[in-house]
Amino acid sequence: MFRIRGPVAALVVCLCVRICAGQQGGAVVESTLPDGPKADSNASLTGVITDQEGGLLPGAHVEVTASGRTTAQLADSSGTFHVYGLAAGHYTVRAAASGFEAEVEEGTLATAEQKELEPLALPATVATSVSVVASSHDIAVAQLAAEEKQRVLGVIPNFYVVYFRNPAPLTTKQKFHLAWRSTLDPVSFLGSGVAAGIEQATGGVNGWGYDGKGYAQRYGANFADGAVSTFLGGAILPVIFHQDPRYYWQGTGTKTSRAKHAIASVFVCRGDDGRREFNYSSVLGNFASAGISNLYYPAANRNGAGLTLTNAALGSAFGAFAAIMQEFVVPKLTPHRPASAPLPDPIDNH
């Protein structure tokens, strides 16, 4: 929950640290917005998975490895897969489906080549063979592990962003795991300490003293703000409403289209079924976080319902700002994000 406390300086530090830590946010603003991935990582592969007789195999598990990065997808209803953002050079495609043997195809991609493969036909397994195919849960586990390596400048956690084209939905356990992982990250503790120090030095939250006890109270309140916001908007409410708390990177289209996509993500999200719906988790989470903070802030710094409504509105505004940063700036500053495919805008494609 984004909360106004103390002078402007305290807010600036809180914003910089919390954009990526656990509030589905962004990063530092740059004056120029990039249009997309680098040219040397802009090749793509498109293919169709079939059986030996040419029948389509929707849901086939496809893994594409290029330049040391592996991207996993499930073939769509027409048996087709698309993988974007690949670097030039050698690639390997491995396809598998229940009841069929896995097949592997290799080749070479030129810079920015948009390559369409010949249909990849899978032979049926014999009666004595055992076919092991990754489930949606297995794919979600692999994708979540990749997301947990996403750090802005290699330091600040940026776990609540999806760069995969067809991400698997998170289970209840995975939503809470992501909230715990974000909240207990060392950067979260450091950010709370810096914010508390600035508040104390500038006279923020004057209901507390300015000794060691006052610093500890400010530290606890800052950490609680982040934890409550992360668990409400990133785990508890998404589980109740069956929604995905992550930001879906669009990556392509005009700057206007991408900006609209980012701003709308505060109010429109994807459900666990992949369909777009009103983002109850974000909107209600902002109101609930603002209200809960009144329980532990000093009476002198509580202004009742008015402040709660104001802070909830500011929380939504901050969420839109953070999403814009995620769309345009953060990908350039995240060295270990997975090989990705630009995502269709959920507002325009559902």
Buried (B, 14 or more C-beta within 10 A) or exposed (E): BBBBBBEEBBBEBBBBBBBBBBBBBBBBEEEEEEEBBEEEBBBBBEBBBBBEEEEBBEBBBBBBBBBEBBBBBBBBEEBBBBBBBBBBBEBEBBBBBEEBBBBEBEEEBEEBEEBEBEBBBBEBBEEEEEBEBBEEBBBBBBBBEBBBBBBBEEEBBBBBBBBBBBBBBBBEEBBBBBBBBBBEBEBBBEBBBBBBBBBBBEEBBEEBEEEEEBBEBBBEBBBBBBBBBBBBBBBBBBBEBBBBBBBBBBBBBEEEBBBBBBBBBBBBBBBBEEEBBEBBBBBBBBBBBBBBBBEEBEEEBEEEEEBBEBBBBBBBBBBBBBBBBBBBBBBBBBEEBBBBBBBBBBBEEE
